[in-house]
Structure formats: structure tokens, C-alpha cells
Amino acid sequence: MSDREKVWELHHSIYKSLRKRAKALEGEVSKELKSYERNQRKYARRDFSPSTTEELFQSIRSSHVVFLGDFHSFDQNSRNLERLTRELIKQKKKFCLGVELVHEDHQIVIEQYLNRQITELEFLEAINYHDTWRFPWTYYRPFFEMARAHKLSIIAINSRGNLDQRDERAAEVLKNFVLKNPQERLLVLIGELHIVPNKLPAKLRKAVTPILAHYQDTIIHQNLDEVYWKIHELDIEKHNHIVKFSPREFSLQTSPPWIKYESIIYWYENLSDDPEFDLHDYILDTGVLNLHSNVPENFIFLCRKIKGALEFDATEEELEDFNLYEHQNLSLVLDKIGRVPKATLSNFLKGLVSSGRVFRIPFSNNYYCSSYSINRMSFLCGLHLQDITIRKNDINYENVFMENPLTEKFILMVKQNTMGYLSSKVINPFRKCDRYRDFKERLKEEDTPENKEHRKILKTTLNIIECDGSKPLIQNFETKSLIHAYESARKIGFYLGDILYEDFLLRNDPKYKELMTYLCHSNFGHHSFQNFLRTLLPESAYKEHKKRLF
């Protein structure tokens, strides 16, 4: 079985496991909801073809209404609306946002909030967010902030009744807006089951076209299960992030479907019936609660899956030899960090805690995870498997953090971040990170005195990516602090892990095994690192690398 086929099998097993858990938590649903779900699956099985960002935005620019499907517990979907909104703002064309999360009776409250007549907490209390929506407010806050900053209107489209009745009323609200504002584009975020072509879009089209004959709309589905698996079967190594069913109906495939089911499991286990849920604490604590149940089991589950996909040699006993802590155990974590046999290293680790990073505590089997998610936990699984492998050949490899030069510490941290990101990419193949051109753009954007330290990190990152190996590695560092080196190592490690997955693992490149051997060996020399870097980022290619929009 090829490496590519192993990843395929891994994805299937994770999908089945998490979907089963999510459906079990969902329990019995209404006949109407089942009907809507069957309808969505039927439409999702239609033929589609690859599309592009240019085609998508061309359709958006010529539409009166743009529907974007929302899977309410999944922040990736609302992030895509945020990306679309930012792009439309850049085009300087007038548009409005329609949101399902607010009932139409509270339209006046939206206007009061956008006009800064009430505070955020007053707004949330006035619309009874605690009881009527309950999905994390941080998913939706950016739209309201952008609307305030750019003087955009937001209209509420939620109403009472069953699914059909709510579609009918939403169509009426949207029709009234379109007819009053035919020159203004309306971008609507609503539950994914509502935007299937024969539901809300059809009802609105029927209501509007007798009056506005040239009415046009665009439908944008997100992360449809059926589309993901069909893409996967056709060409596993090329994830087409935008596909189209027709010239005006698209699907953004920006996440594997099991991440979506993880989000609903998280919501059911932590938010839906939480008797301690308090709006004020919720908002002040960034709007995200942390997953606590079955954490060790989830960690072991992910370790086993990554072990199989990346062919790590680790026994079950070795996999189970770990301690995983999060911020609720902060005093215990700080105590363990305080026992690290070097003050500068201990202070460095405390800095990672304060910045919300996830990491392995050196000289131990302890891992710190600021908040639990599949991405973070699979990242730490990669560190765990890497540590098990390296220790079999060099039990003292982490002594590099003691008296060794900064460059050797940096190389170890790059290796750790590369392996961690690669492992998270195996679990979530749609994860993305900044690449060379993104670093260049950020360096230009952040040319202000307050961004001085971050600019130094970006400069170090670019210096190392661009270096030809002719001078000592240390000469590429803008400063000599360990935390500075770590932040640069993290950016480079994520980038290298992304390339290693996309261009080597999935393509069965013969150099993949050699690169993995390097990551799992206690070699921290400059020349070996330079060879590793240039293999993944050849000078002829990396200058064109950029993170995709979706």
C-alpha cells in the first residue's frame, strides 16, 4: 500500500468514527429535518467540475444575492464569509450582510449596535443570544466589526416556525431588500440546508423575478461530504478547493468533513446543555470553551492513526506514555516547567504558555495544549511520535537545549514544528499556513514601530528561507533570543510541513523517506539542515509559493 493510499484509509476511518459520534449525540431528529438532509445529499451527488477564485468572484460580482451555507458549530464556514466580505470591501462596491443568527424582530437592535448606541454585551443580551443561538459569538463577531468599520448594513433573516416556514419568511425579507436596493449586493450567511437550490434560493427567485427580470444569485455550499470523497477518488493529491455544479453554484471545500463533525461533537459536549453557561464569562473568555471529555482517548486515537499513515515504529506502551495538560492545569504545568534544569529554558517555556502555544516540555513525557482541537492535538501527537523515534537512537537529544549554540536549538525546533504540522496535515489535509510570498507581504504591511519585534521574526524567517548556505546560519538571525528563534522556527516548520505533505507524501516522492529520516534523527548540523531546506524549497520554486485564499 502506497503512502497516499495509507492516508486515504486513515481519512476514511477518522471520518466514520467522528460522524458516528456526532450522529449519536444529535439523537432523534424531526422528519422535516431528515427530509432537508436527504435533499442536500441528493443535490451534493450531482456532477461538478473544478473552478477557480476568479470564476467564483465573477459570479459574485454579477449577483444580487449571494448565499453562503453555514454549519453553525464550525468556525471555518464563518471564516470563509469573513474572507469573502474582506474581498468585497476591497472592491469598494456597496453591499449588505444578511445573517440567520438574529431574529427579524431584533433588526432595530442590530442598527443600534452598528451605530455604537449600545455595547457588545448589551447587543447580545437584547437579541437573547444565550438562548436563541448559543454557537460561539467569536465566529460571527468579525462581520459586525467590519460592518461598523465600513458602514455596512446587516439584516436579520431568522424567524419562527418550521424549516419551510422560515425559508418562506426569509425569502420575503430578502425580496423586500433586493427590490428596494437593486444596485446593492446582499451576502447571506444561513444554515447549509437552506441554500440547496430548490429551497430558499428557489423561493426568492420566484418572488423577485416577476418584478426584477435580470435578478441573479450565487450559491456557495461549504465542505459537502459527498463532494470531498468524490474529489478524493478522482485525484487524491490535488484538493480542488473550489468546485462548481453550474456557472452560479459552487462549493468551497476548505476542510475535510471529519473536522466539521468534530466541531458538532465539541458543541454538544461543551455548549449545548451546559448549565454553567454564562454570557458575560463566555464573551470575556474569547468565546471559546475547551474540550475536556475523553482527551487521553482522543490523543491515543490520533496517535495511532498518524503512526499508521507515517509508518512510525512505536509500541502501544510507548504511545500511552504521556501526560497532556491544558490551561486548567496551569499551576501544575508551571511547576513542571520550573523543574527544567536551566533557567533560560524554563523562562522560554513560560513565554510559550503566555502566548498560547502548544509544545512538548523537554526532558519529560509532558505536553501542553492551550485548548483542545484536532489540529492542536494531532500536532502534539506528531511531537510524541517523533520523540519516541529519536529517543531510540539518542535518549539525550534534548540536551541541545542546554549549552549548545542557538542555531542547533533552532534546527531542533524547526524539526519539531515540521513534524507537528505534517501530522496535523495528515489529519486535516485542508489546513493551510503562510508561505514565502505571505511572509514578504506581511513584512511590508507591518512596517510600523509597534510591529518592530514581529518584523524581526519575519526578517529572520525570510533570511533563512533565502540563504544559500555560504555563511554561518547564525548570521541570518535578526536577534539572538530563544523566543525569537522559536517563532521563526514555527513559521518555517509549518511551511516545510505543508510542502512535505503536499509535494512529497501525497505524490509518493522517493525523497520522502529520506526527509522523514532526517526529521527523526538527532542531527542538528547546519549543512544537513540546509540540504533539508533546499530539498523542500528549491530556489527555482519557493518564490512563487503563497497560501491559498480558501
C-alpha positions in Angstrom: 0.0 0.0 0.0 1.4 3.4 -1.0 1.8 6.3 1.4 -1.1 8.0 -0.5 -3.3 5.0 0.0 -2.5 4.9 3.7 -3.6 8.5 4.1 -6.8 7.7 2.2 -7.6 4.8 4.6 -6.8 7.0 7.5 -9.2 9.7 6.4 -12.0 7.2 5.9 -11.6 5.7 9.4 -11.5 9.1 11.1 -14.5 10.3 9.1 -16.6 7.2 10.1 -15.6 7.4 13.7 -16.3 11.1 14.2 -19.5 11.1 12.1 -20.9 8.2 14.1 -20.2 10.0 17.4 -21.7 13.2 16.1 -24.9 11.5 14.9 -25.2 9.7 18.3 -25.1 13.0 20.1 -27.6 14.5 17.8 -30.2 11.9 18.7 -33.6 11.6 17.0 -34.4 14.5 14.6 -37.7 15.6 13.1 -39.0 14.2 9.8 -38.7 17.6 8.2 -35.0 17.9 9.1 -34.4 14.4 7.8 -36.1 15.4 4.5 -33.9 18.5 4.2 -30.8 16.5 4.9 -31.8 13.9 2.2 -32.4 16.7 -0.2 -29.0 18.2 0.4 -27.3 14.8 -0.1 -29.2 14.3 -3.4 -28.0 17.7 -4.8 -24.5 17.2 -3.5 -24.2 14.0 -5.6 -24.5 15.9 -8.8 -21.6 16.1 -11.2 -19.3 19.1 -10.7 -16.1 20.4 -12.2 -13.1 22.2 -10.8 -13.4 26.0 -10.6 -11.3 29.0 -9.6 -11.4 32.0 -7.3 -11.7 34.2 -10.4 -14.9 32.3 -11.6 -16.3 32.5 -8.1 -15.8 36.2 -7.8 -17.1 36.9 -11.3 -20.3 35.2 -10.3 -20.5 37.1 -7.0 -19.9 40.5 -8.7 -22.8 39.9 -11.1 -25.3 38.7 -8.5 -27.9 40.5 -6.4 -27.8 37.9 -3.7 -25.0 35.5 -2.6 -25.9 32.6 -0.4 -23.2 31.0 1.7 -24.0 27.8 3.7 -23.2 27.7 7.4 -22.6 24.7 9.5 -23.2 26.6 12.7 -20.8 24.8 15.1 -17.9 25.0 12.6 -15.9 28.2 12.6 -14.3 27.5 9.2 -17.5 28.3 7.4 -18.0 31.7 9.0 -14.3 32.4 8.3 -15.0 31.9 4.6 -17.7 34.6 4.8 -15.2 36.8 6.5 -12.7 36.3 3.6 -15.5 37.0 1.1 -16.5 40.1 3.0 -12.9 41.4 3.1 -12.5 40.9 -0.7 -15.8 42.7 -1.4 -14.7 45.6 0.8 -11.5 45.9 -1.3 -13.6 46.1 -4.4 -15.4 49.2 -3.0 -18.8 48.1 -4.2 -21.7 48.7 -1.9 -23.1 45.5 -0.3 -25.0 44.3 2.8 -24.8 41.2 5.0 -27.8 39.0 5.9 -27.5 36.8 9.0 -29.6 34.0 10.3 -28.2 34.2 13.9 -30.5 37.2 14.7 -34.3 37.1 14.6 -36.0 39.7 12.4 -37.8 41.2 15.4 -34.4 42.4 16.6 -33.4 44.4 13.5 -33.5 47.6 15.4 -31.1 46.2 17.9 -28.6 45.4 15.1 -28.8 49.0 13.9 -28.3 50.3 17.5 -25.2 48.2 17.8 -23.8 49.2 14.4 -24.4 52.8 15.2 -22.5 52.3 18.5 -25.5 53.2 20.6 -25.2 50.0 22.7 -22.3 47.9 23.8 -21.5 44.3 22.5 -22.8 42.7 25.7 -26.0 44.9 25.6 -26.5 43.8 22.0 -26.1 40.1 22.8 -28.4 40.3 25.8 -31.0 42.3 23.7 -31.1 39.6 21.0 -31.2 36.9 23.7 -28.1 35.2 22.1 -27.7 33.0 25.1 -30.9 31.1 24.4 -31.6 31.6 20.7 -28.3 30.8 19.1 -25.6 29.7 21.5 -23.0 28.9 18.9 -19.7 30.8 19.6 -20.1 34.5 19.2 -16.5 34.8 18.1 -17.4 33.1 14.9 -19.7 36.0 14.0 -18.2 39.0 15.7 -15.9 39.9 12.8 -18.8 40.6 10.5 -20.3 43.1 12.9 -16.9 44.7 13.4 -16.3 45.0 9.7 -19.9 46.4 9.3 -19.1 49.0 11.9 -15.8 50.0 10.4 -17.0 50.1 6.8 -20.6 51.3 7.4 -22.2 48.2 6.0 -25.8 47.2 6.8 -26.8 43.9 8.4 -30.3 42.5 8.1 -31.7 39.8 10.3 -33.5 36.9 8.5 -34.3 34.5 11.2 -38.0 33.9 12.2 -40.3 31.5 14.0 -41.8 28.3 12.5 -40.6 25.1 10.9 -37.9 25.0 8.2 -40.2 25.6 5.3 -42.0 28.5 7.1 -38.6 30.1 8.0 -37.5 29.8 4.3 -40.7 31.5 3.2 -40.2 34.3 5.6 -36.5 34.7 4.8 -37.4 34.9 1.1 -39.9 37.7 1.9 -37.3 39.7 3.9 -34.7 39.3 1.2 -37.1 40.1 -1.6 -38.0 43.4 0.1 -34.4 44.3 0.4 -33.5 43.4 -3.2 -36.4 45.4 -4.6 -35.6 48.4 -2.6 -31.8 48.2 -3.2 -31.4 46.6 -6.7 -27.9 48.1 -7.1 -26.6 46.7 -3.8 -25.3 43.2 -3.4 -26.5 41.1 -0.5 -24.3 38.4 1.1 -26.3 35.9 3.2 -25.0 33.5 5.8 -27.6 30.9 6.6 -27.7 27.2 7.6 -26.4 25.0 4.8 -29.7 23.0 4.4 -31.5 26.2 3.4 -29.3 27.1 0.4 -29.9 23.9 -1.6 -31.2 25.3 -5.0 -34.8 24.1 -4.5 -35.1 25.7 -1.1 -34.6 29.4 -0.2 -32.8 30.3 -3.5 -35.8 29.0 -5.5 -38.3 30.7 -3.2 -36.5 34.0 -3.5 -36.1 33.7 -7.3 -39.8 33.0 -7.7 -40.7 36.1 -5.6 -38.3 38.5 -7.2 -38.0 37.7 -11.0 -41.6 38.9 -11.9 -40.5 42.3 -10.8 -36.8 42.3 -11.3 -36.3 40.3 -14.6 -32.5 40.4 -14.6 -32.2 39.1 -11.0 -29.2 36.8 -10.4 -27.9 34.9 -7.5 -24.9 32.8 -6.5 -25.0 29.7 -4.2 -21.9 28.7 -2.3 -22.0 25.5 -0.4 -19.3 24.6 2.0 -17.5 21.3 2.8 -20.0 18.9 1.4 -19.2 15.3 2.4 -20.1 13.8 -1.0 -18.0 16.4 -2.9 -15.0 15.8 -0.7 -15.0 12.0 -1.3 -15.6 12.3 -5.0 -12.7 14.7 -5.3 -10.6 12.4 -3.2 -11.4 9.4 -5.5 -10.7 11.4 -8.7 -7.3 12.8 -7.6 -6.2 12.5 -4.0 -3.1 14.7 -4.5 -4.9 17.7 -5.8 -7.5 19.0 -3.5 -9.7 21.3 -5.6 -10.8 23.8 -3.1 -13.4 25.4 -5.3 -15.8 23.3 -7.5 -18.9 24.3 -9.4 -22.1 22.4 -10.1 -23.2 25.2 -12.6 -21.9 28.7 -13.5 -23.6 30.1 -10.4 -23.5 27.3 -7.9 -20.2 26.4 -6.2 -18.8 24.6 -3.2 -15.9 25.7 -1.2 -14.0 22.6 0.0 -11.8 24.1 2.6 -11.9 21.4 5.3 -12.2 17.7 5.4 -15.7 16.6 6.6 -14.5 15.0 9.8 -13.3 18.3 11.2 -16.9 19.5 10.7 -18.2 16.6 12.8 -15.5 17.2 15.4 -17.0 20.7 15.8 -20.5 19.4 16.4 -19.2 16.9 19.0 -17.4 19.7 20.7 -20.6 21.8 20.7 -22.8 19.0 22.1 -20.3 18.0 24.8 -19.5 21.5 26.0 -22.0 24.1 25.0 -25.5 22.9 24.1 -26.7 21.8 27.5 -24.1 23.5 29.7 -26.0 24.6 32.9 -23.0 26.8 33.8 -23.0 28.7 30.5 -22.8 32.4 31.3 -22.9 35.0 28.6 -20.5 37.5 30.3 -17.9 34.9 31.1 -18.3 33.4 27.7 -17.6 36.7 25.9 -14.7 37.8 28.2 -13.1 34.3 27.8 -12.8 34.9 24.0 -16.0 32.9 23.3 -14.4 29.5 23.1 -14.7 26.8 25.7 -12.3 23.9 25.9 -12.9 20.2 25.2 -12.3 18.1 28.4 -14.1 14.8 27.8 -12.1 11.8 26.6 -9.0 13.8 26.0 -6.5 10.9 26.6 -8.5 8.6 24.4 -8.7 11.2 21.6 -5.0 11.7 21.8 -4.2 8.0 21.6 -6.7 7.6 18.8 -5.0 10.3 16.7 -1.5 8.9 17.6 -2.5 5.5 16.3 -3.9 7.0 13.0 -0.8 9.2 12.4 1.5 6.3 13.3 -0.1 4.1 10.6 -0.1 6.8 8.0 3.5 8.0 8.5 4.9 4.5 9.4 6.3 5.3 12.8 7.8 2.4 14.8 6.1 2.8 18.2 4.6 0.3 20.5 1.2 0.7 22.2 3.0 1.1 25.6 5.2 3.9 24.1 2.1 5.7 22.7 0.4 5.6 26.1 3.4 7.0 27.9 2.4 10.7 28.0 0.7 13.4 30.1 -1.4 16.1 28.3 -2.2 19.3 30.1 -4.1 22.5 29.3 -4.6 25.9 30.9 -7.0 24.5 33.5 -3.9 22.7 34.9 -1.7 25.8 34.6 -0.2 25.6 38.1 0.8 22.0 37.5 2.3 22.9 34.1 4.3 25.8 35.5 5.5 23.6 38.3 6.9 21.1 35.8 8.4 23.9 33.7 10.1 25.2 36.8 11.9 21.9 37.2 13.5 22.2 33.8 17.3 22.2 34.5 18.1 25.6 33.0 16.5 29.0 34.0 16.6 30.5 30.5 14.9 27.4 29.1 12.3 27.5 31.8 11.6 31.2 31.2 11.3 30.4 27.4 8.7 27.7 28.1 6.7 30.1 30.3 6.7 32.5 27.4 5.2 29.8 25.2 2.5 29.3 27.7 1.7 33.0 27.9 1.5 33.2 24.1 -0.9 30.2 23.9 1.5 27.9 22.0 1.3 24.1 22.2 4.6 22.3 22.9 6.5 19.4 24.5 8.2 20.1 27.8 11.8 19.0 27.3 13.2 16.1 29.3 9.7 14.7 30.1 6.7 13.0 28.6 4.5 16.1 29.2 2.7 18.1 26.6 1.0 21.4 26.9 -2.1 22.1 24.8 -3.6 25.6 25.4 -7.0 24.5 24.1 -8.1 21.2 22.6 -8.8 20.8 18.9 -8.0 18.2 16.3 -5.3 20.5 14.8 -3.5 21.1 18.1 -3.8 17.6 19.4 -2.6 16.0 16.2 0.3 18.4 16.2 1.3 17.2 19.6 0.8 13.6 18.5 3.5 14.3 15.9 5.9 15.6 18.5 5.1 12.5 20.7 5.8 10.1 17.8 8.9 12.0 16.8 10.3 11.9 20.4 9.7 8.2 20.7 11.6 7.6 17.5 14.6 9.9 18.2 15.0 8.5 21.7 15.6 5.0 20.4 18.8 6.3 18.9 19.7 9.2 21.2 18.0 9.3 24.5 19.7 12.6 25.4 18.9 14.5 22.2 17.1 17.3 24.1 20.4 18.3 25.7 20.7 20.6 22.7 18.5 23.0 24.7 21.2 23.3 27.4 24.6 24.7 26.3 24.5 24.2 22.5 24.6 27.1 20.1 21.3 28.9 19.3 21.4 27.6 15.7 21.2 23.9 16.9 18.3 24.7 19.2 16.6 26.5 16.2 17.1 23.5 14.0 15.6 21.1 16.6 12.6 23.5 16.9 12.2 23.6 13.1 12.2 19.8 13.1 9.6 19.6 15.8 7.3 22.2 14.1 7.7 20.5 10.8 6.7 17.1 12.2 3.9 18.6 14.3 2.4 20.4 11.3 2.9 17.4 9.0 1.0 15.3 11.5 -1.9 17.8 11.8 -2.0 18.0 8.0 -2.4 14.2 7.8 -5.5 14.6 10.0 -6.7 17.8 8.4 -5.4 18.0 4.8 -7.0 21.3 4.2 -5.0 23.1 6.9 -3.0 25.9 5.4 -0.2 28.2 6.6 1.8 31.2 5.4 4.3 30.6 2.7 7.2 32.7 1.2 5.1 35.4 -0.6 2.9 35.7 2.5 5.9 36.4 4.7 7.1 39.0 2.2 3.7 40.7 2.1 3.4 40.7 5.9 6.8 42.3 6.2 5.6 45.2 4.1 2.2 45.5 5.8 3.7 45.6 9.3 6.2 48.4 8.7 5.3 50.3 11.8 7.2 50.9 15.1 4.8 48.8 17.2 5.4 45.8 14.9 9.2 46.1 15.3 9.7 42.7 17.0 7.4 40.8 14.7 9.2 42.3 11.7 12.5 41.0 13.1 11.0 37.5 13.2 9.7 37.8 9.7 13.1 39.0 8.5 14.8 36.1 10.2 12.3 33.7 8.6 12.9 35.2 5.1 16.7 35.3 5.6 16.8 31.6 6.4 14.5 30.6 3.6 16.6 32.7 1.1 20.0 31.7 2.4 22.3 29.7 0.2 24.4 28.1 3.0 27.5 30.1 2.2 27.6 31.8 5.6 27.0 30.6 9.2 23.3 30.1 10.0 23.5 32.5 13.0 24.2 35.4 10.7 20.6 35.2 9.4 19.2 35.9 12.8 17.9 39.5 13.5 18.2 38.9 17.3 19.6 36.1 19.4 16.7 35.4 21.8 15.4 31.9 22.1 11.7 33.0 21.8 12.6 34.9 18.6 14.3 31.8 17.2 11.2 29.7 18.2 8.7 32.0 16.4 10.8 31.9 13.3 11.2 28.1 13.6 7.5 27.7 14.0 6.8 29.7 10.8 9.4 27.8 8.8 8.4 24.4 10.3 4.7 24.9 9.4 5.8 25.9 5.8 8.1 22.9 5.4 5.4 20.5 6.9 2.9 21.9 4.4 5.3 21.2 1.4 6.3 17.8 2.8 2.7 16.7 2.9 1.5 18.2 -0.4 4.6 17.7 -2.7 6.3 14.6 -1.2 4.0 12.4 0.9 0.9 12.5 -1.4 3.0 12.3 -4.6 5.0 9.3 -3.3 8.2 11.2 -4.0 11.2 8.9 -3.4 12.9 11.6 -1.3 10.0 11.5 1.2 11.5 8.6 3.3 14.9 10.4 3.4 13.3 13.6 4.6 11.3 11.7 7.3 14.5 10.0 8.5 16.1 13.4 8.9 13.2 14.7 11.0 13.5 11.7 13.3 17.3 11.9 13.8 19.4 13.9 16.3 21.3 15.7 13.6 21.4 19.4 14.2 24.2 20.4 11.8 24.0 23.4 9.5 24.8 21.6 6.3 22.2 18.8 6.8 19.6 21.4 7.6 20.5 23.4 4.5 20.1 20.3 2.4 16.7 19.5 4.0 15.6 23.1 3.4 16.6 23.2 -0.2 15.1 19.8 -1.0 11.7 21.1 0.2 12.1 24.6 -1.0 14.3 24.6 -4.2 15.4 28.1 -5.2 13.6 27.7 -8.5 10.2 27.2 -6.8 9.7 28.8 -3.4 9.5 32.4 -4.5 6.1 31.6 -6.1 4.6 29.9 -3.0 1.6 31.6 -1.5 -1.2 30.5 0.9 -4.4 29.9 -1.0 -7.4 32.2 -0.2 -9.8 29.3 0.6 
